[in-house]
Amino acid sequence: MKKNELNSNHPGPSAAIKVGTSTNIEHCKESTKRSYKCGLCEKSFGRKFHLTCHMMNHTGEKPHRCNVCEKGFIQVGHLKRHMLTHSGEKPYKCDVCKKKFSQVGNLNKHMFTHTADKPHRCDVCDKSFCQVGDLKTHMLIHTGEKPHRCGVCEKGFRKVGNLNSHMLTHTVEKLHRCDVCEKRFGRIGHLNTHMLTHTGEKPHRCDVCEKKFSQVGHLKSHMLTHTIQKHHS
């Protein structure tokens, strides 16, 4: 038998590698099939762990609990992100305006303010927004409506996030005390803001009329007086 005939009948090592690689690819495809199916909603998952976490949505089980406010979470990663709301840590920073956020999702949403179109415009002050939901929340500033109400003291808020932060004043131990008036706060940032009422410092200044404010929220509310005047002029 000739040498070339022998080679044609018996594939060489390179051919064997190709066959093996193809087989491995098929095996990987088989292993990544969503073989774990929820018996309640028919949703499928590629890993049993993901199915286990999903089932907690049906059972209501939340095994990972916050030691500060007792809020429960299905996954430990969600608890870790939540704990940042108590510590005040904001590890995610915007590269454009340097604003910081405690959760990466909030940073991603914020980035739209720099990059995306803003097709949703306020009829009162002409401010534009990327998402219609943000416009609806903004409109509450003009209407004065505060739909999110504290179940303890009945204080109202425009945003549910502000309500959640407020709830900490009822549940969290107030470790930070003002040396001047003895008032206590749950967060060091709130104490620092409060101290401005004693020092008289007003670091936030209006670019239009030069008026100064101790809190950035007060400055934002003040700026609406300029935008509304501009709209009606």
Secondary structure, 3 states (H helix, E strand, C coil): CCHHHHHHHCCCHHHHHHHHHHHHHHHHHHHCCCCEECCCCCCEECCHHHHHHHHHHHHCCCCEECCCCCCEECCHHHHHHHHHHHHCCCCEECCCCCCEECCHHHHHHHHHHHHCCCCEECCCCCCEECCHHHHHHHHHHHHCCCCEECCCCCCEECCHHHHHHHHHHHHCCCCEECCCCCCEECCHHHHHHHHHHHHCCCCEECCCCCCEECCHHHHHHHHHHHHHHHHHC
